[in-house]
Structure formats: structure tokens, C-alpha cells
Amino acid sequence: MSATLFPLTAPLSIGEVLDAGFRLFRATVLACLPFATFAVIAGQLPGIYSVSQGRPPGSFTPGDLPWVAVNVASALLTVALVGAIFVQQHRVAAGASRSMRVALAMALRRVAVAVGLVLLLAFGLAVVGALATMLSRVLGTAWVVMVLAPLLAWAGVSVLFAWPAVLVEGSSIRSALRSSLALVSGNRLRTALILLVALAAVLALYSIAVIVGIVIATLLGSADLAFVTAVTNVLLVVLGAFGVPFYTALILAAYEDLKVRRQGSDLERRIENLGAS
């Protein structure tokens, strides 16, 4: 990869965006591997805590303050570490230093805004979930899923690029959401296609991890569900350590491509306005 992949000088095709994302991932995977590994582990802390207490993962006992503390710490660590991956990859693509300390420091300065964005989106999902529950009693679950799934996909693509806007550009929540909506306007379908291709690749890797976990447990002569789960979780951590920076690299490549396209559209409108005047 060139030392200065970003900013792009021209819009990219879908294949070129995928290629740029892969090249960015390949150039930064080692520099982001510690962040990604700890991010995946941080995301599993609530499940680890529940299992250590003899409860199924995700279970909650009212008044269990340690459970709440573990979940809060897990969320904060995950947001900060994934933010550091975004910052590190963007800095490397722009030809800056690969200092992990600098990337983490920049991410930590913006973590409060990123957490605010998480809470806002989580509140939106909670409202949608409550609405879906009410509608399912009237229309049935199947109809609600058929209606809401496309809407959630549309909304997800629309706000996705608020993340790099906050973590890389240092934008406020409002500015980042407005920027994301403006960037994907007229490009939602091609953006969704790019993300679906990457998601399919990541899901394929995770499916392989589950299969390999079962095979390893069988070869070791153990059919115990707990053992199979433990082996699979270890493999998922390993794959997640590579999968997270792969997906963030693709998001950054798509983000930079959309910025170039947006700038081109703005320039065309200015030229048209000048001609009209």
C-alpha cells in the first residue's frame, strides 16, 4: 500500500473500495492486532463474569452491581480500543506514524463522544424493539420482521459512517450523524453491497472457527459441550483479532470514497449554479 492511501484523489468502484480496504488491513494488521485482541476479550467480559458466577452468559440478577460494573467497563474498553483501531489505520493510510500510544491517546480523547453515540443508537434500537413488540401482537412476528428488517438495514447504513467521523475527524455526535446521512445519500445500495460482501467474509471465518472447534474437540476425544465451547471461543478471539481491523479498514475505505464522491457532487452543483447565474 502506498504511504498515503488517504485522502483519495478520485472515486473508486466497488471492487476498488474492497481492494483498498484489504490493502489497508494488510498494511495495518500488526499495528492494530493488540488493540483488536483486547477489544474482542473486553467484549466477552460480561459472559466470562456470568460463567464465573455459575450463571449462563447474559443472565442478570437484580441488584448485581458487579455485573453492571463489568458490562460498563466492557463497553467503555471496547469503544476505546475499536476507536484506537480506526485512528491507527487512518493515520497509517495518511502517511503518519504507527505509534500505538498516539492512536490510543487520540481515541481516548474522543471516547466520551463515541460512547454518547453508542447510547443514542442503543436508545433508538430500544424504541424500535418496543415498537416491534407491540406491533407483533397485532400483525404477527413474521410481518413485523419483514417490515422492520429493511428499515433497520437502511438506518444502519445511514449512520454507519458517524463512527469514523467521530473517531477520525473528531466531529460531534450531531455533526457526525449529519455527515453520515449526507455521505450515503444516493449511495446506500452500493455501500450496503460493499458491507455485505465484507460481512459475508467475516461470517464465513466465524463459521469455520465453530467447525474447527468441534473437529479439535473430537480429535482430542472430548464431546463435552463446555470443552467445545471453550475451544471455539478461543478460536473466535483469534479470528476476531483479525476480523475487527479488517472490517474497520473497509469502513474507512468506503468512508473516504464517499467523501470524494460527495465533494465531486458539491463541485458539480457549484458549477451548475455559476452557469445559471
N, C-alpha and C positions, 0 to 999 in steps of 0.2 A: 504494500500500500504506500502511496505517496505520503510524504511527511505532512502535507497539508491537503487532506481529502476534503475538509470543510474550510470555508464555505464553498458550495458547489458553484460552478460557473454557468451551468445550463441544466434544464430539467432532464430527468432520467426516465427511461422506460421502466416498466415493471421489473423486467429481468435485470436491468442495470441497478435498480434500487436493491434488489435481493443480493446482487453481486457486491455492491458497495457495503451492505450490511455484513456480509460474510467476510469481506476483506478487513473491515473494521474490527470484527470479532477476532479474526485470526491475529491481527496486529496487537490487540489489547488483552487477549485471554489470560496471559500470565500475569499482567499487571493488575487484572481485576479478580483473579482467582481467589485470593484471600478474602476480599470483600464478599464475593458471591458465596463462598463456602460458609462464612459466618452468618450471612443473610439467610441461607437455607436452614442452618441449625437454629438460628433465632426464631424462624417461623415455626419450628417444631417444639419450641419450649413449652407451650401450653399442653401439648399432647404428652410430652415427657413428664411434666409435673403430674398430670392426671394419672398416668400409668404408675408413677412412683407412689401415689396415694392409694393404689389398688382400685382405681376407677377407670372406666372406658375413656378414651380420648374424647375431648369435647364436652364431657359431663361437668355439671356445675352444681355445687351445694350452696344454697342461700347462706350468706354470711361468711363465705370462704374468702377472706381478704387476701391471703397469699395467692389464690387462683387469679384474682383480679390484678394483683401486682405483677404476676408473671405474664399475663396477657398484655398489660400495658407496656411492660418492658420489651416484650416480644415485638409489639407493633412499632415502638419507637426505634428499636435496633434495626428492624427490617427496613423501615423507611429510610433511616440514615445510611445504611450500608448499600441499599439499592441506589440511593441518591449519589453515593460516592462512585458507584459504577458508571452512572450517567456522566458525572463530571469528569471522571478519569478518561472515559472513551472520547468524550468531546474534546478534551484538552489534547489528547494524543492525535486525534484527527486534525486538529487545528495547528499541529506542529509544536505544541507546548511541551513542557517537561512531563515525565511519567511519575513524578513524586506522589506516592500514595498518601503521604502526610498532607500535602497541599489539597489533594482531591477530597480527602476526608474532612479537612477543616472547612472547605467551601461547602460541602454537603451539610455539615453540622450547622453552619450559619443559616442555612435555608430550610432546616428540618422543621422548624415551627410552622412555616408556611405550607410545607409539604404535608405535615400532619393535619393542618387545617383543611387542606384539600381532601385528604382521606376521610375526615369526619364529615365533610359536606357531602361527598359522594356516598358515604355509608348511610347518611340520613336519607338521601334520595332513594337509595335501594330499599331502606326500611319502609319508606312511604309506599313505594311500588309493591313491596311484599305484602303490606297490609291491604292495599287496594286489590291485589291479586287474590288474597284470601277471601275477601268479601265477594268479589265477582265470581269466584269458583263455586260458591254456594248457590249462585243463581244460574250461571251459564255452564258450569261443569269445568273441571280442571283442564281437560283437553283443549277446549275453546280458548280458555284464558292463556294457556301456554302458546297456542298458535298466534294469538294477537300480540302478547307481550314480548315474546322472544325476538321478533324482528325489531320491535321498538327499542328493546334493550340493546340489541346489536347496533342499531343506528345511533343511540345515545352514547354507547361505549366508544365507538369510532369517533364520534364528535368531540368527546372530551379527552381522548387519549393523549393528545399532544400538549395538554396542560402540564403534564409531568415534566417533559424537557424544558418547557417554558419557565417553570418554577425553578427546577434544579440546575439548568444550564444558563438560562438568561437572567435568573433572579427576579422573575416577574411576581406580582401579587396574585392572589387567587383569582380575583375578578379579571385582571388583565390576562392571566394565563388562559382562563376559560374562554374569554372573548377571542383571544388569538387562536386557540384551537378550533373554535367554531368557524372562524374566518378561513383558516387554512384548509379545512376539509370540505368547505363549501364547493360543490361541483366536482369533488374528488373522492367522495365517500366510497363509491363502488370499487375503484381501483385501489384505494387504501385498504378497504376490507379484504380484497383479494390478496394483497401483499401479506397482511397479517394472518390470514387463513393459511397461506402456504407455510409460513413460519410456525404457526400453531400446530399444523399437521406434523411437521418435522419434530417438534418438541414432544408432542403426544406419542409419536412413534417411538421415540427414545425412552419415554417413561414406560410404555408398554413392554419394550424389550427388557427394561430393568425388572419388571414384575416376573416376566418369563424366566429370565436368568436367575432371579432369586429362588424361584420354585425348582429350577434344574439343580442349582447348587445345593439346596436343602435335600433334594432327592439323592444326589450323588454322595452326600455326607450321611445318608441313611436316616434322615430325620423328616418325619411328616408332621411334626408338631407345628401348629398354626403360629404360635408365638415365635418360634425359631424362624419360620419362613418370613414372617412379618419383619423380624429384626434384620434379616439379611436383605430383604427388599428395601427397607428404609435406609440402610447404609448405601445401597446402590443408588437410591433416589437422591440422597445427599450429594453423591459424587456427580451424578448426571445434572442435578440442579445447579451445581457449582459451574457447570459449563453452559447449561440451558439458559440461566438468567442473563449472563452477559451477551449471549447470542441474541436473545430477544430484545434487550435494550439497545444493542448495536443496530438491529433492524429498525427499531422505532426511531433512533436518531437519524438513520439514513433516510427514512421516509419523511421525517420532520424537516430535514434540510432540503429535500426535494420539493416538498410542499411550500417551503419559504421561497424558493426560487420561482416556482410557478405563480405564487401569489404576487411576488414583485413584478413578474412579467405581465400579469393581468393588470396590476395597478399602472404600469407604464403604458400599456395599450390604451387604458381609459384616459390617461393624461393626454396622449397624442390625439385621441379622438376628440377630446374637449377642446384642445388647441385648434384642431381643424374646424370644429363647429363654430368657434368664436372668430 
